[in-house]
Amino acid sequence: MNNKIIIINGPNINLLGEREQSQYGSVTFDELKQNCQKKCKELNLELEFIQSNIEGEIVNIIQNSRKEFDGIIINAAAFTHTSVAIRDALDIFKKPIIEIHISNIYKREEFRKKSLISDVVTGGIFGLGSDGYILAIISMQKLLNT
């Protein structure tokens, strides 16, 4: 296998380009998806790109990913700071996981500075805008090939 990844996006990521451009930039969700698909194609990675505003749905996606995907890139968005359920599902995955945030959560409000998932992921990319997704894809491809 070693070439099938999923990018999971949490709440409100579908509103990129519309919301708080000072934090999240002007790239829309559809543009982000297209950019990720293009980079995955260049790197010979198969990609599923999804978004959900529903915590339990994200947990189900992570659980189902164990048999179908070689790696997860996740922007859990607001659930990063609140969801033990998503953290526990990621901990069960046992394959490479990269946590991504468009903004630097450590330079924002105090409640955003705590990630409940950071201790169960392979690594993280924070504060590099939508380009962070491309860096995460490149990093995932390297992780899968080592």
MOCORBEL-V79021 format. One record per backbone hydrogen bond with DSSP energy under -0.5 kcal/mol. NH is the residue of the N-H (numbers start at 1). CO is the residue of the C=O. Records with the same first field share a line. If there is no record, write none. Layout:
# MOCORBEL-V79021
NH=CO / CO
This chain:
# MOCORBEL-V79021
5=3 / 46
6=71
7=48
8=6 / 73
9=7 / 50
10=75
13=10
15=12
16=13
17=25
18=15
19=15
23=20
24=20
25=21
29=16
32=28
33=29
34=30
35=31
36=32
37=33
38=34
39=35
40=36
41=37
42=38
43=39
44=41
45=40
46=3
48=5
50=7
52=9
55=53
58=54
59=55
60=56
61=57
62=58
63=59
64=60
65=61
66=62 / 63
67=64
68=64
69=65
70=4
71=4
72=96
73=6
74=98
75=8
76=74
79=76
80=77
81=78
82=79
83=79
84=82
87=83
88=84
89=85
90=86
91=87
92=88
93=89 / 90
94=90
96=70
98=72
99=123
100=74
101=125
105=103
107=104
108=105
112=109
113=109 / 110
114=111
115=113
116=80 / 114
120=117
121=117 / 118
122=97
123=97
125=99
127=101 / 103
128=101
129=102
131=128
132=129
133=130
134=130
135=131
136=132
137=133
138=134
139=135
140=136
141=137
142=138
143=139
144=140
145=141
146=143
